[in-house]
Amino acid sequence: MFRIILVGWLCINIPITAIILFAGFFVFFLGYNFRMGVLLGGVVGWTYWSFTIPLWRKWALKECNDEERVEKYGCLFLLTFKKGSLLSKTEYKYKSKKNFFSK
């Protein structure tokens, strides 16, 4: 389970944080407000999250085979939101069986 959470943080949460901070500083150096850049970075980061979290979840289920544990630890370690919540409904629904994290 540790590996699943570590991969989630390395592939999802850390890049999102970098996107938000990069956008904030980039917009600040252009002469605008840092907060405006963070807001822009948040929108881009949320879009990134919406596309990558379903891929991570498919990969994690393949590794663990226990959907309940993946959801529990995903929520606990700030990777996912509880199923059925408004925020979890922003996840992109892939139609293809192909997965970015597949071997």
Steps between C-alpha positions, in 0.01 A plus 500: 500500500794733569612472136155593372485813714858596416433471125184706545688778677789497252277497191206712618537715813858620455449603134178682592682695772777584253245616240330730751824651628652536153189678371497729803862604461477522120203737516669696781813551290282619213389780730165370620375385838644172636152392613370528145776265388421255777135506395599432140735224617219353707279473192777337299592274795139393546478412132819295534353324805173427318684316224765319705312376807283249307818360343665473841189333643495236222868431555457484879210255469713282274778503761280457810175332385309659789292798389393587854860528624607706198214745560563513875873567469453727198274724710720471809813609312324781308505340156126452447170620638226281643299324233183686415623837625466801274878530461543136399255553216757717320707192414527427129332176392726310263335269248816319395641205692855628438671647804796738519635313803471158330811307420 
